[in-house]
Amino acid sequence: MECRQILLCLALYVVCTLSKPTEKKDRVHHDPQLSDKVHNDGENFDYDHDAFLGAEDAKTFDQLTPEESKERLGMIVDKIDEDKDGYVTEDELKAWIKKAQKMYIYDNVDRQWNDFDVNNDGSISWDEYRNVTYGTYLDDPDPEDGFNYKQMMTRDERRFKLADKDGNLIATKEEFTAFLHPEEYDYMKDIVVLETMEDIDKNGDGFIDLEEYIGDMYSHEGDPQEPEWVKTEREQFVEFRDKNKDGKMDKEETKDWIMPSDYDHAEAEAKHLVYESDQDKDGKLTKEEVVNKYDLFVGSQATDFGEALVRHDEF
């Protein structure tokens, strides 16, 4: 099965491959930019449209008439107002923006969903995932490729159980998304750190020392001369990564490295949208206030909105 082969290839790549001699492996997870456009409301609101809808869905609004844009925007406001109190708060708007920016992840999960939901019950059990992904590989005690599939499956099972919030070994779509993309979910970040440490910690002492840190990024392959970027990484480890100066990175230091506390673009955009639209200055938005400033939130001018509305319905 194509999906199974893709997943196994990805797993083997993460666990087993070494970098090319001059190729730097980047394990750091950064929040993506909300838009590749310049944020300059004095010229246009393109950045805000991308941030609010996601770049792809923003394009569908650009062809709608103003009347159509306002109508569709009003429907979206109802979805953003999670507690149904008639107001959109900064927190609700921030959550919506974050979801809009994760649309590519949801699309990826949707493409794989039917391959794993074997009984078509709208959820994916651990047994379904295990059988589809590993299947007959587990029946061969000595596979020709030499990989330890049972070890890989044990690691997957640990992550699946963590993603499965209610502990019934059956994943909803949101839980399965957290399983496939743990870096996107706060409650899964510890497992990302743990798996990273397990990949790099070759001597099994539970820490990452300088040589393990460099060895994960760079392989000498007989060349004693290190590229300049490797020397820089050695300095970074000593000066910044190893905060307590004990010569190695523990769990918290590793987390600070691979999941830095970046500037929160979604929060900043939510504050900006509320500030620009909040006519009565009560710190929250009514549907009327949002629609009155529709050109800030969405574009307009005339094409089928269909796909964007369906996709946002999935939120």
N, C-alpha and C positions, 0 to 999 in steps of 0.2 A: 504494500500500500504506500502510495507516494508520501502521505503525511507522516507515516511511521518512519520512513527512510529519512525524511527531512529532520524530524525530531532527534533521531539517533545520530545523525551527522552533526547536528548542533551540539548535542551532549558530548560527543567524542571530541569535537573541536575544543570545547571549553575545558574538558578534563585533561586532554592528552597532548595538544599541540604546543610546540615551542615557537617563539618569535623568530623571524628571520634576523640575521646578525645586525642589521642596521634599522630594523623596524621596531618602533616603540608601541608596546601594547598599552592601551588606555583602559583602566578599570574604573575610572571615576565616572559616577552618574551625575549628570547635570540636568536641571529642569530645562526643557527646551524653551526657546524664545517664543512669545505669543504670535509673532509675525516677523517676516523678513523685511517688512516695509518700515520706513521712518515714521516715528510717532510725532507728527506735526499737525495738530488740529487746525492750525492757521491756514493750512493748504488743503487738507482733506481728512476724512475720518477712516481711511483704509485700514490703518493699524487697529483701530477700535473694532471695526467690522470683523477682521481676522481673529481678534482676541475673543470676541463675544460668540462667534459662530464656528470658529475654525476656518482655516483658509479655503478649503474646498467648498464648504457650505456657503461661505460668504459670497462666492461667485454666483450662486444661484439667485441670490437676492438682487444682484446688480442689474438684472434685466427686468425686474418687476416694476409695475407702476407704483407710485407712492401709496395709493389706496391699498393695493395688494400687500405691499411691504408692511403697512401699519396693521392690517388684519392678521398677517402671519406672526408679526412681532407680538401682538396681543396674546396669541395662542401660546407663544413661547414664555411670556411672562407668567402665565398660569402654571407652567411647569416649573419655573424657577422658584415660585412661592411655595416652598415645600410644606410649610405648616398651615397653608391656606388661610392666613389671617388678613389677606388683602394687601400685603406690603411685601416688597422685595428688599431684604437687608443686604448689607455689605457681605456678610458671611454666605448668604444664599447665592449672591451674585458671584462671589469668589468660587464657590463649589461648582456652579454652572460653567464658569470659564475653564476650570480645571478639567471638567468632563469634556468640554468642547475640544480641548487640546489633546485629549486622549483618544479621539475618534479613530485614529489610525490603529490604535491598540485593539479597540473593540472590533474594527474591521478584520484584523488578523485573527482574533478569536472566532469570529463568525465564520471565517473561511475554514477553520479546523473543526468546528463544533460537530457537524454531522458525522465526521469520521470517528469521533469518540463516543457520541451518544448513540450507541449501537441499538438500544431498545426503543429509541425515539420517545423517551418519557420526559424530555425537557431538562434533564440533568445528566451529569456524568459521574458515575461511581468510580472509586479507586480501581475496582476490578476491571471495569471497561477500559480505563486508561492503561492499566498494566498490560492487559491482553492485547490491545491494539498496538501499543508502543514496543513491547518486548516479545510477546507471543512465543514463538518457537525458539527464540534466542536462549530462553531460560532452560530449555530442555537439553541443550548441548553443554556438557560440563567442560569441554575444551574447545571453544570456538577457534576457527582458523585465524581470525584477526587478533586473537590474544587479549581482547578486552574483557573485563570483568563486568558482565551485564547485571549480575545479581547485586554487585556493589552500587552500580548506577541506579538500579531500581530501588534499593534501600534509601538512597539519597532522595530520589523523586518522591518516595512514599512519605518521608519525613516532611518534605515541603508541602505535599498535598494535604497532609493532616493539619499543618499549620494554617494553610489557606482555608480549610474547611472549618469555619467558625463554630458551627453547632456540633461538630465531632461525630457526624453520622456516616462519614466516609463517602458522602455523596455531595458533589459540588454543584452549586447553582452557577449560572453564567458569570456572575460577579466573582464568586469564589474561584472559578476556573481561570478567570482573567488574572486574579491575584496569584494563582499558581504559576501561570505562564509568564507573567510580568511582575514579579515580586517587588522590583525596585520602585514601582509606581504606588505602592500601598504602605502606609506607615507601619501597620501591624506585621508586615512581612520583611521589614528592613533588617531585622536581626538575622534572619536566615540568609539574606544576601551577604552580610558580613561574615557569617559562619562559613558559608560555602567558599567565599573568596579566600578566607584564611586556610581552609582545608586544601585548596588548590595550590597555595603558595608555600605553606608550611611543610617543607620536605622532611625535616627531621622529627616531626610529630610532637614538638614540645608545647604546642598551643600558642606559639608566638610567631611573628615574622621578623627575622633578623635582616641585616643589611644585604647579605649575599643572596638570601631567598628573595628579597624585594627586587634586587637587580636581576637575578636569574629568571624571574617571571617575565621581565621585559626584554631581556637581551641574552643571546647565546653567543659566546665567544667563537665557538666552532674553530678553534685553533688559531684565531687571530688575537694576539695579545694587546693590540692597540684598540682601545675603546673609543667610540665616537664621542663627540663633545657632549651630546645630550645625556649620555650615560653618566659622565662625570657630574653633570648638573643634577641628575637624579640622586647620585650619592650624597651630594651636598644637601639636597632637599630632605632626604631621609634623616640625616644627622641634625640639621638645623630646625626642621619643621615637623616631620612625620613622628619622630621619636620624642614626644613632648617631655617625658620624664627622664630622658637621657640614660636609659638603662640598656641601650644597644639593641632594642627590639621593639616591635609594635604589638600592643595587646589589642583586645577587642575594641575598646573605645577609640584608641588611636587609629586603628584600621577603619572604623566607621567614619571618623573625621576625614580620613583620606579619600575614601571611595564615595562618601555621601556628604559632601561639604554643605554647610548651611548657606545656600545661595540666596541672593536677593529674590524675594517672592514677587514675581511679575504678575501673577494672577491677583494677589492681594492689592498691589499698587493700581492695577487696572480697574478693579472693583471700586476702590476708593475714588478714582478719577471719574468713573461713570456716574456714581452716586452724586459726587460734588457738582458735576455739570448738569445733572437732570433734576436735582432735588429742589423744586421751586419753593416749597414752604420751609425748607431747611430744618426738617425734623429728623434727618439722618437716615431716612429710608424712602423707598420709592413706591408710589401707587402705579397701577397700570397706566393711568392717564398721564402721569409724569413721564413714564418711559416712552409711550407712544407719541407724546408731544415732541420728544427729542429723538424721534425714530431715526433720523439721518445720522445721529451719533452712533446708534447701535447697529444698524443694518443699512445696506445700500438699497437702491431701487432702480427699476427701469425696464423690464419686460421679458422674462422667460419662465419656463416651468419651475415652480418651487418644489414640486413633487418629492424628489429624493431627499432634500434637506429636511422636509417636514417628517418624512418617514423615519429618517435617521434620528431626529430629535425625539420622536415618539419613543424610541428605544431607551432614552434616558429615564 
